[in-house]
Amino acid sequence: MVSTSLEAIDIYCKFEPLSDSVYVINGSDSESCPAKQLVHPVTNPVAIIGENGVVLVDPGSSQQVGRLVVNRLRSITDKPVIAIINTHIHGLYWLANDAIKQAYPGAVIYAHQIMIDRIKDGEGLFWVEAITGNFKGDRTIMAAPEQALSDGELLNINGIDIKIHHPGHAHTNHDLLLEVVKDKILILGGLVVEPEVPSQGVPQDADFRGQIAATKYAINLDMELYIPGQGFPQGQELPRRGLQFLQAVYSGVERSYQEDLQDYVITQQLKVELAGYEQWYDFSGMGAVVSEMYLQVEQDSF
Ligand SMILES: [Zn+2]
C-alpha cells in the first residue's frame, strides 16, 4: 500500500533526545535518515529547547532540508525557533537558514563575524550554487547570519545558557564550538566529523595544526557528550578518535616531508599505515588533505 510506505518515509530523520532539552537529527545515519541529498539532512541539526523557544544549530543544506527540520521540530515541541546558530560557512550546515526563518520570522541568526564577512564577500552565493545549483526543485534562498558571536561569550537565550568557544583557525578560520552549559554537551560543528578524513571537504580552509590544537581543547573541556557535525554523539572517545587519526596523518606527512617524498607517495603509504581506520573513514578524501598538509608543513618549516 502506498500510504503505508509514505508513512514509513515520514518517520525518517527525526529529532532524537540527548537530554531533556537537547535533540539531534543524525543526518549521516543511513538507517534513520537515508542520504537523499538536499531533501534529507546529511549533517546533524541540533535543537536546544528552552523556556519559551528553541535554539537551532546548523539546520542543514537547503530549503527542502530546512522545511523537513521545521516539520520534525514541530513533532517534539510547539515552541518557536528564536535563534539559529551557524558553526561555519560550509554549505551543508547553514543553507537551510531561510526555510527556518520562513517558518519563524523572529529567529535571529548568529555566527562568528568572519563567517558573516566571508558571506558578504561572495562566498555565501558560491555555496548556494555549489550545493543546490543543480537541484530541480524550489531554489534555495540565502539567509546570512546577522549577529556576531565571539570566543568566551555566554549567550543566554530564553533560559538557555550557551557558552561560545572559538579556538582559533582550525577546520576553518571561524569555527564555533557551542557548549550547552546545563547538560555539559559540546556541539563540534565541522571540527570533528565521522566517518571522514578530517577537513577533507575543503582542506584549504583548514589549519591542520590548529585543528589538532582545537580538538585537544574540546577534549579538555571534559564534556559529558560531544555532538559531531556528522556521525553519532558520544563521550570523549569521539574527539579522541578524531584527534588520534588527525595526528597520525599529520605526523606521517611531517616525517615524509623530512624524507623528501612526494605527496602522492605519502598518500599511498598512509593508506597502508592507517588501514586500521578504514572502517571509520572514507579514504578517498585522503589525497587532498595530504597535499594541503604537505604545503602547511612546508610553510611551517621556513
Ligand atoms: Zn566544514
Residues whose N, C-alpha, C, O or C-beta is under 5 A from the ligand:
A	BS01	ZN	H90 G190
